[in-house]
Amino acid sequence: MSKLPEDAKDKSIYTALLLAQKGQYDEATRHIQLAREQMQGSLISYISEPYSRGYRQVFRSQMMTELEEAITYKTVAHDEQKAVIVKMWRQRFLHGKRDVGMWLKLLRLHSIAVRPLHDIDEWIKFINSSRSAGQMTIARNAIFQLLQDEANYYREILNGELGAVTPQLLSQAKNYASLKALAIEQQEQFSPMRQIAITGNVSMVESASAAWERRLNRIGQDGKPDALNNVSLDNAICLTRLPSMVYMYVKYKWTTNECREAFQMMEMFIETFSKRIGFDLNNAKAYNAKAITANRLSHAGEESRTAYCLSRLYNKRAEWLTQVQQETSFLAQKAHERAKWKSSDPARLNQVNYKSALSSKRRGRRSSVARLNNVHSNRKARATDATSASISSSESDDQVNPDFEFLYRQHGDRIGEAILESYRAATVLDNKWYKAWHSLALHNYFEAKKYAKNARVTNQVIKRYVVPAIHGFSRAIMLFKEDTTLQDTLRLLTVWFSYSSHESVVQAVI
């Protein structure tokens, strides 16, 4: 701070932040008032400016107010007043402008009073927004900060630094410490090595092992990852007790093109969480889901939080498998069309090459009259050459993602069934979630359209896809709180009118 000039407009704010972190609250309050006095003239002038410019000045004023509230939080002894402050922060955070940089400043400011682990919903929203905006470095650093805060929290519990805690929390801290010690002792790192080894491809295993060793060597002495390394994050996420952290992290890994590792990590945690709450995918209807009465996961019980996040994992599993199926099938279809085009006229490409070579040989000996007579044929040859070049180029570009190809081969012919049962599981685990019912209905709707296109709509298709689509759309329309369910309503009417000749469809609508 000493290197900043005295008249710097943000020096007082930064000084107040540093003083608040050190616990010097009186001095921090004095610098906040000084920053307000410095900003007063510029804030008035920005009122007539465009929204984007004026908003930043308003945001600076909000930061000063929330810094004062953070000081109040640290100095008051009443829990009710602290809860009011945290509630105000969350409301402002959700209704403010979705700017990654601004959100990060607010979260860092809130961490003066509330540790990130106790404000995890806002941190996860911030990480998801950073991932959607392509700010992967910011997202990764925020994930690391959350995991580090969780480890410090359990360490403080075991050391008795937080005073009296509940027996359940103490048991979680002991379990976390034992798992961490076991991971360090056995040097267990999460990787797809075990699944790769199943294939029996020795060269692939050796190559992946070498790459994994190179990643391990990039970890520093303090265990913190560098800008290109996710190994320590993979290890730490396997120790976390928070299902919402797992769900957020697998989406992050999928976005960073580590699709195979993300999917395998998801499968591992789906199995772990299912055992934790007693959910069986093969007998999903027997599970008695407990409704999450609170809007926030932090206010729900452990089993409800696990079921909530498990439903999201199953829904995301279905979405990823659908993406794998669509991309693999689309590229396979394009390859089949190219092969069909070549086989329909095998001499076509040879004829194109012959004309091109002959044209180049005789170019110097042709008379002007001959050149004029062959203008049209040369144009046709160049057009055919361009077509052939574009086809060969498309052949090299239309390569299946290796991770997608691996996942497609892993599921084989059951990939469609896996998608359907994942959507069903999501609706069972959280039967009041609009997106789960909407996704299930939409999947069944498009599957029924495939059969209708080929004029093969049998009673089995009606029972398997059409009736569940009607139930799904009806449930989604009832659950959605806003008046924007027009598409679901139109699709429901389309299914009803298209298959109204079947008695089961009429009964489902009624």
N, C-alpha and C positions, 0 to 999 in steps of 0.2 A: 504493500500500500504506500510505502514511503516514496516509491518511484513515480507514482501518479502525481500530476500537477495539482496544486491546491484548488484551482478553479475547475477541475474535472467534475462533470455533472453527476456522475455515479459514484464518486469517491465516498461521499457520506453514507450512501446506501450500503456499499461494500464494507465500510468500516463498522456500520451498525450490525451487519450480519456476523462479522468476525467477533465483535464484542459479545453478541448474544450467544454464540457458540462457546465462548470462554466463560460465560456466566456473569459477565459484567453488564447487568441489565440496565442500571441507571445511566451509564455512559452510552449504551446502545440507544436508549430512548432519546437522549439528548441529540445524538447524530440523526435520528429519524426526524425530529423536529427541524433540524438544520437542513436536511434534504428536502423537506416539504417547503420550506421558505425559498430554497433555491429553485424549486420546480414550479412555484406558484405562477410566475409570469409566463413561462412557456406553456403551461397547461391551459391557460386562458386563450392564448393565441392559437392553440391547436384545435379549439372547438369548431372553428369554421373550416378546418382542413378536411380532406377525404377521410373515410372511415379507417382505412388501413394505417394512415399516419397518426391519426388521433387516438386509435386504440392502444398503441404502444405507450403513450403517455398515461392513459387511464390504467394500463396494466402496471406501470411503475408505481402509480399511486396505490393500486391494490396490494402490491408487494409490501409497501410500507405499512399499510393497515394490517396485513396478515402477520408481518413481523412483530408488530405491537401485540397482536393476539397471541402469537407464540410466546412472547415474554410473559403475558398474563397467564397463559397455560402453565408455564414453569413456576410461577410465583404463587398462584392460588392453591388452596388446599381442598376445595370442594370439587368432588367428582362430577356433580351435576353441571357446574359451570364449564368444566373441561369438555364434557360431552356436547354441550351447546356449541362450543368453539369448533370442535371436530366436525359436527354436523354442518355448520356454516361453510367450512372449508370444502367439504364434499359437494355441497350444492353449487358453490361457485365453480369448482373444478369441472363438474359435469356440464354446466351451462355456459362455460366460457368458450372462447375460440379454440378450435382444435389445432393448435400450433405446437409442434414437438418441443421447440426451444422454450416457449413460455411454460408449458407443462413441466418441463424438467426444472426450471427455476422455482416453480411453486412447490414441487415435491421436495426439492432440496431444502427449501425454507421450512416446509412442514416437518422435515426430519429433525429439526432442532428440538421440537416438542414431542413428536410421535415417531417412534422408530418405524422404518419401512415395513417390517413384518406385521405390525399392527395396522398398517394402512395399505394392505396388500391389494385390495380391490382397485384403488387408484393407480398403483404402480403397474398392475397387470394391464389396465386400460392404456396406460402410457406406453408400455412395451408393445402392445398390439398396434397402437397408432404409429409408433416408430417403425415397426415392421411393415405396415401397410404403406408407409411413406418412403420405404426403401432405405431408411436410416438404420442399417443393420449394426453398425458399430455402437451407436447409442443404445440400441436394444440389447446388445450383448453385454455392455457395461452395466446396464440397469439390472439384467438378470443376475450377473455376478454379484452386484451389491445386495440384492435380495437374498441370495443363497448365503453370502457371507454374514449377513445380519441374522439369518436363521441359526447358523452355526454359533455365532457369538451369543445369541439368546439362550440356547440350550447350555452353553458353557457357563454362562452367568447363573443359570438355575442350579446347576450341579455344584458350583462354587459357593452357593448361598448368598450371592450378591443382590438378589431381588427379594430377599426376605421370604416370607411364607408363601408357598404355592400349593396348588391342589395336588392330590396324589396322582391324578391322571396326567397332569402336566409333568410331574417329576418322573413318572414312568416313561413318557415320551422322550424326555431328555436322556434318560439312561439308555433307552433303546437306540436313540440316535447316536450316542457316544459309542455304544458297542458295535453298531454297524460301521461307523467311521473307522474304528480301530481295526475291524476285520478287513475292511477295504484297503487300508494302508498296509496291513501285514501281508495280505495275499497279493497285493498289487493288481487288484481287479479293476479293469477299466472297461466301461461299456463300449462295445464295438460290434460290427457285424461279422466278426471273424468266425464265430461258431457256426453261423448260418452258411457262410461261404465254404467252410470246411466240409459241410454236408454234401456239397456238389462233387467233391472228389477232385476238383481241379487244382493240382498242386501248384502250378505256376501262378494261378490267381491268388492262392493263399499266400505264397511267398511274396508276391508283389504287394498285396494288402498289408502283410506283416511289416515289410520294409517301410511302407508309407506311414503305418501306425507308429513305428519306432521313431521316425523323423518327427512326427507330431509330438510325441512324448518328450523328445529332447528339447523342444522349444519352450517347455515350462521353466520358469525362472526358479530361483531358490525359495522365493516366498510362495510359490504355488499359484501365482496369478497368471492368467493367460495373456499372451501377447495378442496383437491385432489379427492374427491369422489362426488362432488356436482355440478349439472348443473342448479339448480333452477334459480339463478340470471341471468344466460345466457339466459334461456328460456324467462324470463321476459323482458330482455333488447332487445332481438332480435325482439320482437313484437313491439318495439318502433322505430327501425331503419328505416331510409329513403332510405336505399341502397338495392335494390333488389339483387344485387350480393352477399351481406352478407347473405341474407336469403337462397339463393341457396346453398352457401357454408355450411351453418350451418345445413340444413336438411340432407345433405350428411354426415356430421360429426355425427349427431345423429343416422342415419341408421347404420353407421359403428360401433357405440358403442352398437349395439343390442337393441336400443330403437326404434324398427321399427314402432310400432303402433303410438307412439308420433310423430315420424318423418313424417309419412305419413299424419297424421291428421293436423300437422302444415303446411305441404305442401298444403293440400287441402284448408286450411284457407287462405294462402297467394295467391294461385291461384285465389281464388274468389276475394280477395282484389285487386290484380294487374289487373285482367280482368275488374273490374269496373273502375279502374283508367284510362285505355286506351280505354274503350268501346268495349271490345272483348266479343263475345257471342259464346260459344262452340257449341251450337245448330245451329248457323248460321255462321260458321267460314269463309266460302268463301266470305261473305259480308265485312269482315274486310280488310281494305286497309293498308297493312303493309308499314311502312316507313323504307326504307333501312338505315342501319347504315353505313355511308360513311367512318368513321374513324375506324381504327383497334382497337382502345382502347375505352373502355366504358367511360372513364373519359372525352373524347372529344365529346361524343354524347349527344343529348338532353335527357331530363328526360323521355319522352314518348318512345323514341327509346331504352333507357337503360332498361326500364320496359318491353317492348316487347321482347327484347333480352333475358332477364333472364326468362321471362314467357315461352318462347319457350323451354328453358333448363329445366324448372320445368315440363312442359308437357312431354318432352322426358324422363326425369328421372321417372316420374310417370308411364309411359308405361313400362319402364324397370323393375321397382319394381313389378308392377302387373304381368308382365310376369314371374318374378322369383317366386312370390307367386303361380301363376297358375301351373307352372312346378313342383315345389316341392310338392305341395299339391296333384296334379294328380299322380305324380310318387309314392308317399307313399301310396296313395289310391289303385293304381294298384298292388303294392307289397302286401298290405294287402289282396286284392282280390285273388291273386295267392296263398297266404298261406292258405286262407280259402278253396280254391278249392282243394289244395293238401290234406288237412285234410279230407274234405268231400268225396274225391274219395276213401279213404281207412280208414274208422273210427276206425277199429280194429288194425291198424298198431302200433299206440303208445302204446296201452294196451299190445299188443303182445311183444313189446320191453321191457316194464317194467316187464312182467311176466318172460321172459327168464332171465333177469338180476337177479331177486329175486331168481329164481330156481337155477341158477348157483351158487349164493353165499351160499345157504343152503346146497347144496350137495358137496361143494368144499372139505370139510374135509373127506367125506366118499367115494369119488370116488377112484377107483384104477388107477394105472398109465396107464393101457390100455384104460380105459374110458376117461381119460384126453386127451390122444393122439387122440382118435376118435372124441373128441368134440372141438379140437383146432379151426377148421374151423368155426364152429357155434359160438364159443365165439368171434372170430374176427368179424364176421358179426354183432353180438349183440353190440360189442363196437363201431363199425362203425355207426350202426343205432342210438346208444345212442348219439354219437358225433353230428350226423346230427340233432337229436331232440334238443340237447342243443344249437346248433348254431341257429336253427330256433327260439327257445324261446328267445335267446339273441337278435336276430335281431328284434323280436317283441318289446322288450323293448327299443332298440336303435332307431328304425325307428318311432320316435314320431314327429308329426308335430310341428313346431315352433308355440307357442300359438299366437304370434302376426300375423303370416302368416295365421293361421286358422281363426282368428278374421277378418282379411282383406278379406279373401276368402268368408267367410259367409256374410260379409257386402255387397259385390258386387254380389254374387250369380251367376246366369246364365249370367249376363251382363258383366262379367269380360273380356270376349273376345272383346265385343263391346267397353268397356272402354279403352282397350289397343289400339284398332284401332283408335278411335277418338282422343286419346292423341297424337299418332304419327302424325295424320293429322293436329292437331292444331299446333304442333311444326313446320311443314313445312309452314303453313300459316303465323305464326308469324315471322319467319325468313326464307324466301324462298331462301336464298343464303347460307344456312348452309348445308354442305355436310352430316354430320352425321344424320341429321333429315331425309333427303331423303333416305339415305342408310338404316337406321333403318326401315322406313316405307316399303321400297321395300323388305327388307329381311323378315319382318314379313308376308307380303302378299305372298312371295315366299314359305315359309314353310307352311303356311295355305293351299295353293294350292296343295302342295305335299301331305298333309294329305288326301285331297279328292281324289287325283290321286291314292294313295295307295289303297283306298277302291273302286276304279273304279266308282266314283260318280261325275265326272266332268261335271256339267251341264252348261247351258248358264248363270245361275245366279252366279255360282262359277267363271266363266270366267270374268264376269262383275265386281264382287265384289273383287276378289283377283288377277287374272292373269293380267288384263289390268293395274290396279294400280301398280303392281310390275314392269311391263315394263316401265311405266312412271317414277317410282321412280329410277330404275337403270339407265335409260337414263339421268335423271337430275343429279344423283350423279356422273356419269362419266364426265359430262360437268363441274361440279363444282369443282371436285378434281383437285388441281393444280399440284400434283406430278404424275409421271408416274408409279403408283402402283395400278391401277384400274383393274388388271387382273381378280380378283375374281368377281367383279361386271360385267365385260364383259362376262365372262364365264357363269354366272348365267342368264344374259340377253339372250345369245344365247340358253341356255338350255330351258328357257321358250318359246322362239320363236319356236324352233324346236319341242318341245313337244306339243304345242297347235296351230301349224300353220294351222290346218284344220278349225279353227274358223276365220271367217271374221273379227271380232272385234280385234283379236290379230294381224292380218296382218295390219289392219289400224293403230293400236297403234304403231307398229314398224315403219311404214312409216311416 
